[in-house]
Amino acid sequence: MGTMQRGLLATGLWKAEVPVSPRAPIVPTGGAAYPHSLPLLTLEGRPVNLSALKGKVVFVNLWASWCPPCVAEMPGIYALYQKLDPAKVAFVMISLDQNPAKARALLKRRGYTFPVYFPAGPLPAPFDSNSIPSTVILGPDGQVAARHDGMAEYDTPEFKAALEKLAGPNRN
């Protein structure tokens, strides 16, 4: 199913809503992710917290290996991940798989190397969603800049430019 949806996206026969377009730049939607705690576990089981990424734009995507739309949008997210400066934009792919081994197997099979985490507790607002995939974009100040529930094509020049603009100039 995921392959079919990805194929339809690629051909243009099906246009999933993209959360950002040139006419709709990333603008704060209200609500702060920080100082809210979002405890996570790395693929290796080490605890981390989303607040460690404050100062960067953070692309947070909630997904699961059993979710065809989640799997269908992953190639676009991975392509975008490879194009952006990791010093300015961080990716946090949160697997909601009950069995972490299934998520690890999918990542290995597809060759994805973006950072993947598992929730270490309940998801607080603004990350709690009734549907997946779900994506939340945080500005460097921790404010929720955008949110999109459902599948989307993120690997577009417009979305990349919007993330880079949100990140601002180099902070070196």
Summary of the structure (lengths in Angstrom):
residues: 172
radius of gyration: 15.1
end to end distance: 43.7
largest distance: 43.7
contacts: 509
relative contact order: 0.26
helix: 30%
strand: 23%
